[in-house]
Amino acid sequence: MQADGAAMLRDGRYGPRVVVGAVAVLSVDAWRVRAALESAARGGRPGEVFDALV
């Protein structure tokens, strides 16, 4: 999803495609932050979140 969103952002033209790309990239970032916060709240190791997401 993030790769598709980033590709839409690189298109360079204004329009709905760029907006959808930005929303896709931001939603993936928000999902990763939520996962990191949940892992930290449960006492997880710092690298554990990134291992699960990659």
N, CA, C and O atoms as a DFTB+ gen file, in Angstrom:
216 C
 N C O
     1  1       0.821      -1.181       0.000
     2  2       0.000       0.000       0.000
     3  2       0.875       1.260       0.000
     4  3       0.600       2.212      -0.730
     5  1       1.929       1.258       0.822
     6  2       2.773       2.439       0.871
     7  2       3.505       2.659      -0.444
     8  3       3.651       3.799      -0.885
     9  1       3.963       1.593      -1.071
    10  2       4.661       1.736      -2.348
    11  2       3.724       2.296      -3.418
    12  3       4.128       3.138      -4.220
    13  1       2.476       1.830      -3.429
    14  2       1.502       2.348      -4.391
    15  2       1.206       3.821      -4.128
    16  3       1.115       4.621      -5.059
    17  1       1.057       4.170      -2.846
    18  2       0.799       5.568      -2.488
    19  2       1.960       6.465      -2.857
    20  3       1.759       7.573      -3.355
    21  1       3.177       5.996      -2.615
    22  2       4.361       6.785      -2.964
    23  2       4.467       6.970      -4.475
    24  3       4.867       8.033      -4.949
    25  1       4.111       5.940      -5.221
    26  2       4.138       6.052      -6.685
    27  2       3.126       7.090      -7.164
    28  3       3.392       7.841      -8.103
    29  1       1.970       7.124      -6.516
    30  2       0.959       8.121      -6.881
    31  2       1.452       9.533      -6.569
    32  3       1.163      10.472      -7.311
    33  1       2.193       9.682      -5.475
    34  2       2.720      11.005      -5.119
    35  2       3.790      11.468      -6.094
    36  3       3.901      12.663      -6.368
    37  1       4.568      10.549      -6.616
    38  2       5.648      10.897      -7.544
    39  2       5.128      11.256      -8.933
    40  3       5.896      11.703      -9.785
    41  1       3.856      11.068      -9.164
    42  2       3.260      11.332     -10.474
    43  2       3.527      12.770     -10.913
    44  3       3.758      13.025     -12.095
    45  1       3.495      13.706      -9.970
    46  2       3.851      15.085     -10.281
    47  2       2.714      15.959     -10.776
    48  3       2.885      17.173     -10.891
    49  1       1.574      15.387     -11.069
    50  2       0.451      16.190     -11.528
    51  2      -0.548      16.382     -10.394
    52  3      -0.687      15.515      -9.531
    53  1      -1.232      17.500     -10.395
    54  2      -2.253      17.749      -9.387
    55  2      -3.507      16.976      -9.742
    56  3      -3.810      16.764     -10.916
    57  1      -4.232      16.557      -8.718
    58  2      -5.486      15.873      -8.963
    59  2      -5.783      14.860      -7.869
    60  3      -5.044      14.749      -6.891
    61  1      -6.863      14.129      -8.042
    62  2      -7.292      13.186      -7.013
    63  2      -6.301      12.040      -6.786
    64  3      -6.226      11.503      -5.681
    65  1      -5.556      11.668      -7.795
    66  2      -4.591      10.568      -7.653
    67  2      -3.510      10.919      -6.631
    68  3      -3.096      10.061      -5.850
    69  1      -3.056      12.157      -6.629
    70  2      -2.042      12.601      -5.673
    71  2      -2.621      12.621      -4.259
    72  3      -1.940      12.254      -3.302
    73  1      -3.861      13.045      -4.130
    74  2      -4.517      13.081      -2.815
    75  2      -4.673      11.667      -2.268
    76  3      -4.396      11.427      -1.093
    77  1      -5.107      10.738      -3.096
    78  2      -5.256       9.344      -2.654
    79  2      -3.901       8.766      -2.269
    80  3      -3.810       8.020      -1.295
    81  1      -2.860       9.090      -3.001
    82  2      -1.518       8.632      -2.662
    83  2      -1.061       9.163      -1.318
    84  3      -0.475       8.425      -0.526
    85  1      -1.324      10.436      -1.053
    86  2      -0.942      11.032       0.227
    87  2      -1.696      10.382       1.374
    88  3      -1.112      10.107       2.422
    89  1      -2.972      10.134       1.193
    90  2      -3.776       9.487       2.233
    91  2      -3.269       8.069       2.488
    92  3      -3.213       7.630       3.637
    93  1      -2.905       7.360       1.440
    94  2      -2.398       5.992       1.607
    95  2      -1.095       5.981       2.397
    96  3      -0.922       5.165       3.302
    97  1      -0.183       6.881       2.058
    98  2       1.110       6.930       2.763
    99  2       0.900       7.334       4.219
   100  3       1.509       6.745       5.112
   101  1       0.061       8.315       4.472
   102  2      -0.184       8.751       5.844
   103  2      -0.895       7.687       6.671
   104  3      -0.626       7.552       7.865
   105  1      -1.794       6.933       6.055
   106  2      -2.500       5.888       6.809
   107  2      -1.557       4.751       7.186
   108  3      -1.679       4.185       8.272
   109  1      -0.623       4.409       6.306
   110  2       0.365       3.380       6.638
   111  2       1.255       3.865       7.771
   112  3       1.567       3.098       8.682
   113  1       1.666       5.124       7.728
   114  2       2.480       5.684       8.811
   115  2       1.726       5.655      10.135
   116  3       2.301       5.303      11.165
   117  1       0.460       6.016      10.120
   118  2      -0.345       5.997      11.348
   119  2      -0.477       4.580      11.884
   120  3      -0.424       4.368      13.095
   121  1      -0.646       3.614      10.998
   122  2      -0.756       2.217      11.425
   123  2       0.532       1.764      12.098
   124  3       0.493       1.068      13.112
   125  1       1.668       2.155      11.542
   126  2       2.957       1.781      12.133
   127  2       3.163       2.427      13.494
   128  3       3.696       1.791      14.403
   129  1       2.748       3.682      13.649
   130  2       2.866       4.357      14.945
   131  2       1.994       3.667      15.979
   132  3       2.430       3.455      17.110
   133  1       0.768       3.313      15.608
   134  2      -0.117       2.600      16.544
   135  2       0.488       1.277      16.965
   136  3       0.424       0.913      18.139
   137  1       1.076       0.548      16.022
   138  2       1.689      -0.741      16.345
   139  2       2.876      -0.549      17.286
   140  3       3.060      -1.334      18.216
   141  1       3.677       0.479      17.056
   142  2       4.828       0.744      17.921
   143  2       4.378       1.133      19.327
   144  3       4.966       0.685      20.311
   145  1       3.345       1.958      19.426
   146  2       2.849       2.362      20.735
   147  2       2.252       1.188      21.497
   148  3       2.451       1.066      22.706
   149  1       1.531       0.333      20.808
   150  2       0.959      -0.837      21.474
   151  2       2.054      -1.775      21.964
   152  3       1.964      -2.316      23.066
   153  1       3.072      -1.968      21.159
   154  2       4.181      -2.822      21.566
   155  2       4.912      -2.232      22.767
   156  3       5.275      -2.961      23.690
   157  1       5.130      -0.925      22.764
   158  2       5.794      -0.267      23.892
   159  2       4.948      -0.364      25.154
   160  3       5.485      -0.555      26.246
   161  1       3.639      -0.234      25.016
   162  2       2.753      -0.324      26.178
   163  2       2.763      -1.723      26.777
   164  3       2.546      -1.886      27.978
   165  1       3.008      -2.715      25.965
   166  2       3.053      -4.098      26.450
   167  2       4.455      -4.524      26.857
   168  3       4.671      -5.684      27.211
   169  1       5.405      -3.607      26.811
   170  2       6.765      -3.897      27.244
   171  2       7.611      -4.600      26.201
   172  3       8.583      -5.275      26.540
   173  1       7.251      -4.447      24.931
   174  2       7.996      -5.105      23.855
   175  2       9.358      -4.491      23.621
   176  3       9.624      -3.352      24.007
   177  1      10.198      -5.251      22.994
   178  2      11.529      -4.749      22.639
   179  2      11.384      -3.716      21.517
   180  3      10.436      -3.796      20.736
   181  1      12.301      -2.749      21.420
   182  2      12.196      -1.707      20.383
   183  2      12.197      -2.257      18.962
   184  3      11.447      -1.745      18.131
   185  1      12.992      -3.265      18.637
   186  2      13.058      -3.796      17.276
   187  2      11.922      -4.736      16.940
   188  3      11.719      -5.070      15.772
   189  1      11.181      -5.166      17.939
   190  2      10.113      -6.148      17.728
   191  2       9.037      -5.612      16.783
   192  3       8.539      -6.353      15.937
   193  1       8.684      -4.374      16.912
   194  2       7.632      -3.783      16.075
   195  2       8.067      -3.782      14.623
   196  3       7.292      -4.155      13.742
   197  1       9.286      -3.370      14.367
   198  2       9.744      -3.284      12.999
   199  2       9.893      -4.651      12.359
   200  3       9.673      -4.797      11.157
   201  1      10.262      -5.656      13.143
   202  2      10.346      -7.020      12.622
   203  2       8.977      -7.503      12.171
   204  3       8.867      -8.181      11.149
   205  1       7.932      -7.165      12.918
   206  2       6.592      -7.617      12.587
   207  2       6.033      -6.881      11.377
   208  3       5.220      -7.438      10.639
   209  1       6.452      -5.646      11.162
   210  2       5.894      -4.849      10.069
   211  2       6.584      -5.069       8.742
   212  3       6.003      -4.810       7.688
   213  1       7.802      -5.539       8.778
   214  2       8.562      -5.690       7.528
   215  2       8.374      -7.037       6.932
   216  3       8.942      -7.331       5.880
